[in-house]
Amino acid sequence: MAHAPDNSPDSYEWWYFDSHLADGAKLVVAFMNKDIAEPQKPLSPLLRLELDLPGGRRFEKLIHFPATAWSAARDDNPVHL
């Protein structure tokens, strides 16, 4: 997670998970409440999936959610989509 999850301008929240699978594939799953390159912009939650297969094939998927699907709290981890 980066910065405080308070949805204020110039802040963002970012969670990611790196996985190395038994077959040699690599999977990265990242959730962001807004584009980290433009934290001053309004909420625009997205889920990013990246899968690298052992043979060299790569798959990427971005899934965007409406801002109303996002909420944040400082004292808990209630991320719901």
N, C-alpha and C positions, 0 to 999 in steps of 0.2 A: 504494500500500500504506500502511496506517496501523498504527502500533504494531508491536511485535516479534512475529514469527510463532512464538511459543513455546507457544501454546495455554493459557497460564496464565490464571487469573482476572483480570479487568479488562484483558485485552489482546484484540486481534482483528486479523485480516488482511482486507484489502479491496482487490480489484483491479477496475478498470473500464476500459472502452474506449468512446470516443465516436466515432461514424462519421457522416459526411455523405455520402450516396450520390449518384450521378450524376443520379438522377431527382428529387432534392430531399428524399427521405426521410431521416430521422435515426434511427440505431440506437444504443442504449446497451446494453452487456453488462457486468454486474457480478457478481463472485464474492465471496462473504463466507464466512468460516469460522464466523461466528456473527452474531447480530443486533447491529449496532453500537450500538443504543440500550440494550442490556442485556449488556455484555461480561462481566459476572460470571457469566452463565449458561453451561451446558456447550456444547460444540461442537454446532452445528446448521448444517452447510454448505448454502449455497443459491446458485443461479444466477438472476439477474434479467435478463430481456430486456424492453426497451421499444422499440417501433417506432412512429414518427410518420410517417404518409404525407403526401405533399404536399396531398391533398384534405382533411386535417384528421382522418382516422381515426387512432385510437391503439390499439395492442395492447400488453398487458402479460402476462408469464408469469413465474411463480415456480416453480422446480424445486428441491425439497428433496432432500437426500441424507442417508444415515445417517452418523453421526459416524465410523464405521469406514472410510468412503470417503476421509477426509481425513488428510493427514500434512503436516508442515512441517519445514523445516530452515533454520538460520541461514546456512549457507554455500553454499547452492545454491537453485535454483528448481524443485524436483521436484513440481509440483502435478499430481496424477493423480486422475481420476475414472473 
